[in-house]
Amino acid sequence: MWLWHFLANMLRLTVKELRSIKADPIMLVLIGFVFTFVIPIVSDAISTEIKDVAVAIVDDDQSQLSARLAQAIQPPLFLPAQQIGIDQVNDALNRGKFVLVLIIPPAFEADLASALFPELQILVDATAVAHAGNSAAYLQQILSQEVALWLNGDGSNINALADVVFRTKFNPNTDPLWFSSITQLMNNITILTMILAGAALIRERERGTVEHLLVMPLSPHQIVISKIAANGLVVIVGAALCLFVVIRGFMGVPVSGSLPLFFAGTAIYTVSVASLGILLATNSASMAQFGLLAIPVIVVLMLLSGGFTPLESMPSWVLRLDQVISPAPHFVSFAQAVLYREAGLRHVWPELGLLLLQGAIYYIFAMALFRRMLLR
C-alpha cells in the first residue's frame, strides 16, 4: 500500500512537471531548436577536415617542375595557389592571408636531377595549430608524390617495399558528418538535461510553490524523482525524434546499433546529469545564479567528454579525475560503441555500471542539499 501511494504521488508530480514544461513556450522553443536546427548546423560547420586552405608560392625556380608543383595544389583541399614575391611573405602571413607559403629555391629542378637533395620550405601560420598542422601534412604528401612522379616518369617504376591496404570500418567514406552529428546529439542531451532539471527546481522556488509541496503528503524523494523523470522523459523523446527524423532522415546518417540499448543508457545518463543539475540548483537563489553555475560545468563536461578530443590526449591525472567525477566520458564511450560499432550489452556494461554509480552519488548529494534547502 505504501509503495502504491508513493508511485501514485510521484506520477502526479511527474505529470505536473510535464504540464509546467508545456506551459513554458520559451523552454519548448529551446528544446525544439536544440534538437532540430542546432544538430545539422553545428555538425556541418564544426569540422577538422582540410578544405579550401589558402596557399601561396614563392617560385624562384621558374621550371617545369615548379609549375607542376603549383598545379598539384588544387581544390577541394586547397585553394589554387597564388604566386607572390619573397618580399611579400611576412606581410601576407601577418595579415592572415595565407595558411601555407611554399618557397621553391632557385635551380630546384636542376639540383634534383643532379641528385643534390634540394629542399623545399613551407612556412606555416600555426595560429590554429591543428588546422595548420593537418594542412602542412597534406601539402607535404602532395609535393612528395609529385616529385616522385617527376623523377620516375609516369610513376610506373615506383616500387614500394610493402603494399599497405586500408579497410575502413564503421565509416567507410570517412565522412565527418557521421561522427559530428552523433557527438552533437550527445552534447545537446547533456545541456538540456542539466538546464531543464535545474530550472524546474528554481522555478518552484521563484514562484513560491515549494511551500505548497511541503504541506502536501509528499516526500523530498518524490519531488526530486518526479523532476528527474519528467525532464529526462522530455530529453529522451526529443533525442529519439532528433535521431530518427533529423540525423537519420534529413542528414542521411546511418544509425546501425541497438537503439533500445542506446536509449536505456541515455535514460541512466539523464538521471546522473539531472541529479547534478538539481545539485547546482539547490545552491542557487535565482535562475541567473543557476546559469552562472551551470554554464562552466556544462562546458567542462563537454570538453572533457571525449567527444571533441580523444581521451588519450589528456594528461593522465585529468583523465583519471574526469572519469571519477564526470558521467560524460562514460556516456560518450557507451554511445559511440553502441551507435558506431554495434556493441552489445556485454561490451558496454562497465560504462553503464559507472553511470549508475555516479548517478546514485549525485542523487544522494542532491537530496541532502535539497532537504537542507527546505529547512531554511
N, C-alpha and C positions, 0 to 999 in steps of 0.2 A: 504493500500500500504506500509506504514512504517513497519507494522508488518511482511508483506511478505518478505521485504528486510532484516529485522532483522533475521528472521528464516533462510532465504536462506544463508546469510553470516555465520551464526552460523553452519549450516550444512556443508558448505565448510570447515570451520575451524576444525570441528569435523573429517571430512574425512582426512584432513591434519594431524591431531594428530594421527589418526589410521595408516596412512602411516608412520609416524615417528616411531611409535612403531614397525611396521612391518620391518622397515629398521634397527632396532637395534637388532642384534642377541643375544647379552648378555641379554637384557631385556626379549626377548622371551624365552630364556633358563631358566631364573629366574622364569618367570610366569609358564612355564611348570613344572619345578622342584617343585615349591611350591604346585601346585595343583595336583601332581601325587605322587612322591616318598615321599614327606615330610609327607603327611597325614597318610599312613599306618605305616611308620617307627616310627614317633613320637607317634602316638596313641597307638601302641603296646609297645613301650619302656617306656613311662611315665605311671606308674600305681601305685596306692596307695594300691593295693591288696597285701596281705601277701602271699609270695611264697618262698620256699627254704630258710627259715630262719635258720641260724646256731645256734644250741643249744648244750650246754654241761651239763653233770650231774655229780654232786659230790654225790655219793651214799655211805653214811656212815651207811646205814641200812642193805643193802645186804639181803633183804627179798623178798618174792614173790610179795608183793605189790609194792615195789620199782622197781622190774623188770617189773611189769605190767605198771607202770607209764612211764618207759623208752620206752617200746614198743608202747605206745599210741602216742608218738611223731613221726609222720610219714609224708612223702610227701603226698600231694603237698605243704601243708602249711609250713612244717618244713623239714629240712634235718634229717636223722637218728641221734639220739642223740649220742654224743661221751662221753665216761667215762673219767673223769680227776680227779686228786687229789686236795684236798683243797689248797695245796701249789702252784698249777698251775693257780688258778683262776685269781689273779691280773695280772699276766703276759699275760694270754690269753685275758683278756679284754683290757689291754693297747695296745696290738698288733692288736686289732680289729678282732680277730679270730672268736669270737662268739658274737652274739647279746644278747642271753639269757643264763644264767647259773642257773640251778636248783640245789639247795642244799637240800638233804634229810637227816635229822638228824638221829643219832643213835636211835634205838628202836622206830622208827616211827610207824611201823605196830603194835607193841605191845601196844604202848600208845594209838593208835587209837582204837584198840579193847577194851581197858580198859576205853574208853571214857574220856581220859585225855586231849583231844583237842590239839594234837601236831601241830606244824607249819611247813610249807614248805617255804623256802626262794628262791626268784627269783631275781637274780642280772641282771640288765638291762643296756646295753650300750645305753644310750639315746643321743648319738651324733646326730642321725637323730630322732628327737622327735616323729614325727607322726608314722614312721615305727616301732620304738621300742615300743611305747605305744600300737599300734594295735597288735603287736606280743605278748606282755605280756598279753593282754586281751584274746587273743585266747588260749594261753597256760594255763592261769588260768581256763578258761572254760573247757578245756580238762582234766586237773588234777582234777577239782571238779567233773566232770562226772565220771571219773574212780574211785575216792574214794567213791562216792555214790554207784556205781555199786558193788564195793567190799564189802561195808557194807551190801548191800541188796541182795546179791547173784547175780541172773541174771538180776536184775533191775525190776522184775515184781511187787515188792512190793513198788516201789517208787510212792507215791501218791502226786499229786500236788493239791493245793487248787483251782487252776483255770487252764483251758486249753487255752493257748494262740495260736491263729491261725493267721498266716501271709498270706496276699494276696498281692502279689507284682504287681503293675500296671505299665504299660508303658515300663518296662524292666523286664519281669518275670524271666529271668535267671540271673538277676543282673550281666550282662556281662559289664565290664568296657569299653570295646571297643565301645559299643553303645554310651556311653557318650563322651569318649575322641576323637573319630573321628569327631563328630559334633563340639565339642569345638575347635579342631584344625582347622577345616574349618573356623570358625568364626574368630579365631586369624589370619589366613592367609588373610582373606578378609581385616582385619584392616591393616596389614602390607603392603600388596601390594597396597591398595588404597592410603595410605599416601605417599608411596615411588613413585608410578607412577605419581601422581598428582604433587608432589613437583619437581620431576625430569623433568617433562615436562616443567615447568617454568624455572628451572635452565638451561635446555638445550637451551632454546631460548636466555637466557642471555649470555651463554658461546659462542654460535655460532654467536651472534650479530644480530639475526633475529628479535629481539624485535623492533628494529628501522624500519625494513621493515613493520612490522604490524602497526606501528604508522602512516606511510604515506598512509596507505590504509583507505578506508571509513569504518573503524571498530571502535566499541566502546569497552571500557575495559570490559563491561559486556559480550559481545560476545566472547572476547578472553578467559576470565576466565570460562564461562559456557561451552565453547567447550572443554576445557581441562578437566573439571569435567565430562562432558558427555562421552567423548571418553574413558578416563581411567576407569570411572565407568562401561561403557559397557564391556570393556575387563575383568574387575574383575568379573562382574556378569556372563558373558559367561563361564569364567574359573571355577567359583564356581558351575555353573549348570552342566558342564561336570564332575567336581570332584564329585558332589553329586550323579549323576546317574551312572557314569562309575566306579569310584574308591570306593566310600563309599558303595553304594548300590550293585554294580555289583561285584567288586573284593573282598571287605571286607565282603560282605553279611550282612550289617547293614540295617535293615528295616527302611524306612522313611515313616511315615504314617501321615503326616499333609497336610495342604493346601499349595502346592508348589507355586501356583500363589501369595498367600498372603505372603509367605516367601520371594520370590524374589521381591515383591513390597516393603516390609520392608527393604530388602537388598539394593535396589536402593536408598531409603531415607537415609539409613545409609552411603552409599558411598558418597552421597552429603556432609554429615556432615564431614566425615573423610577427603575427598578430599579438602574441604574448609580449614580444619585445616592444611593439607599438604601444600596448597598454601600459607596460612598464615605464615608458617615457612619458606617457600622458599623465600618469599619477604624479609625476614630478613637475607638471606644467600647470600654471594657473590660467592660461588662455590658449587659444588656438595659435596665436602668433608665437608664443613661447614654445609651444609644442613643435611648430615648424622649425624654429631655430635649433631645437634639439634633434629633430628627425632628419633634417637635410644632411648634416655631416655624417650621421650614422648610415643613411642610405648610400651616400657617396662611397664611404669606406667599404660597405658590404658589396657594392657593385664592382669597385675597382679591384678588390682582393678576392673576388669570387672565382677567378679562373676563366671567366667568360671573355674578358678583353685581352688578358695576357696569360700565358701558361703559368701554372702554379710553380713549376720547376725553376722559373726565372727569379722567384722571390728569394730573399735571404732566408736561411733555414729557420732562424728564430721567429721571423714574421710568419712563415708558413705554419709552424707549429702553433703559434698563438692564434692565427686565423682559423685553423681547423678546430681549435678548442672552443673559441667564443663565438664563432660565426657559423650559422647554418647554411649560408650562401654557397661556399665551395662544395659542400656535400650535395646540395641540390643541383648545382651545375654539373658535377660529375655524374650524378644519377640521371639527370635529364639527357645529357649527351650520350651516355651509354644506352639508354632505352630508345631514344628517338633516332640516333645516328647509327648505332651499331646493333640494334635489335636485341639488346641484352635482356635476359630474363631475371626473375626474382633471385635466382641462385647467384647471379653476378653482382646484384646491386643491394643485397640485404644489409651489408655493413653500412652503406650510406643511409639507408632508411632507419637503421637502428640508431645511428648517431643523431639523425634528425629528431627521432622520438625522444632521445635522452636530452638533447638541448632544448627541445620544446617543453619538456617537463620541468627543467630547471628554470627557464624563463617564466613559465606559468606560476611556479611556486613563488618566485620573487615578485611577480606582478600581483599575485594575490596578497602577499604580505604588505606591499605598499598600498594596495587598494583598501585593505582593512584599516591601515593607518590613516589614509585619506578620509575614510568615513568617520573616524573618531575625532577629526579636527573640529 
